[in-house]
Amino acid sequence: MPPRAPSFDLQSHSSYSDGELAPAELVSRAAEAGVELLSLTDHDTVDGVDEAVRSAGELGIAFVAGVEISSIYEEAADLHMLGYRIDIDHPPLLERLARSRAARTSRAAEMVSALQELGYAVDEDMLRARSASGKPVGRPHIAQAVVSHPANASRLAEEQLADASAFLEALLIEGRPAFRAREAPTAAEAMQLIHDAGGYAVWAHPFWDFSDSQRVLATIAEFVDSGLDGIEAFYATHTAEQTALLAERSAQLGLFTTGSSDFHGPRHRLFNRFRAFDTYGLEPQLGPLRPGRCGSPGAGRPCA
């Protein structure tokens, strides 16, 4: 572990969304890695939060209840807004998340059909088994259902796409041939949902959505007008220059800054290790997410 690795990790994903591990095991891995402040931010669900809270309490880790809401903003068809210190029992939030998950199910079917039209075999039994167990089917699972199918082996080897993450990036992200847009709240609506649930809204990994610095800064200004509270300035794929830009603008606008490795599991190609992000010598301003700083009347029982 690099000596400057931060002791907080405020975005992670369990098997309740597109992660590999159950919430309790995820928390255990975080503790082993030296994480002292953790958040579970599954995509469009808070179903794993209670289990993570119990495990964090047993292991002595400060925990922040979280969710990552998939939203739409102009040409960014899958912009992610993180909600922290939310009331995980807030009915309007739960209803909207349920609608998003239902939309994901129909979207998954559309992407499977698109891949089949492109000539790829899909292990639909694998996907049905996951659905039958109550787990969501997302793009990582669809990619795995393709790369694990023996009928695709020679083609995937020739295309250098035998790895599920590589296949997802080549076929299933925005702009790729099998990607299908989702029905989701706008970014402004996602922020309002988070606030109504007593939480704080943070734009996740801004340079994942836009590569142009000026576009990122302009979007931050617009989001501030809609109630943005913070920015995930410190992130696994952010460069030193991108991180410094986000930290500086956050300070100017009075936003707090978070950071994460975006942990998805030990076998994920990119996001497989807790604390695997750099602050580049800058001081994160965690604001209301610091341990013991609930700050929000709607923080609910998982408040650290």
HUPE-V142551 format. One record per pair of residues at least 12 apart in sequence whose C-alpha atoms are under 6 Angstrom apart, sorted by sequence separation. I is the first residue (numbers start at 0). J is the second residue. If there is no record, write none. Layout:
# HUPE-V142551
{{I J} {I J}}
This chain:
# HUPE-V142551
{{68 80} {291 303} {67 80} {232 245} {260 273} {290 303} {67 81} {232 246} {260 274} {66 81} {146 161} {260 275} {66 82} {260 276} {65 82} {65 83} {64 83} {64 84} {143 163} {63 84} {142 163} {122 144} {121 144} {38 62} {43 67} {121 145} {232 256} {234 258} {16 41} {22 47} {35 60} {36 61} {37 62} {38 63} {40 65} {41 66} {42 67} {43 68} {142 167} {229 254} {231 256} {233 258} {234 259} {235 260} {16 42} {36 62} {39 65} {40 66} {41 67} {42 68} {122 148} {228 254} {229 255} {230 256} {231 257} {7 34} {38 65} {40 67} {200 227} {201 228} {204 231} {229 256} {231 258} {256 283} {6 34} {7 35} {9 37} {10 38} {11 39} {12 40} {23 51} {200 228} {201 229} {202 230} {203 231} {256 284} {257 285} {6 35} {7 36} {8 37} {9 38} {11 40} {12 41} {22 51} {199 228} {201 230} {255 284} {256 285} {7 37} {10 40} {255 285} {23 54} {255 286} {187 225} {235 276} {234 276} {233 278} {43 96} {114 177} {113 177} {110 177} {197 295} {197 297} {197 298} {89 196} {86 196} {82 193} {85 196} {85 197} {70 183} {72 185} {85 198} {70 184} {71 185} {72 186} {84 198} {70 185} {71 186} {83 198} {70 186} {83 199} {82 199} {82 200} {81 200} {81 201} {80 201} {80 202} {80 203} {79 203} {86 297} {86 298} {85 298} {86 299} {84 298} {61 290} {64 301} {63 302} {63 303} {62 303} {61 303} {18 263} {19 264} {18 264} {9 258} {10 259} {9 259} {11 261} {8 259} {10 261} {11 262} {12 263} {4 274}}
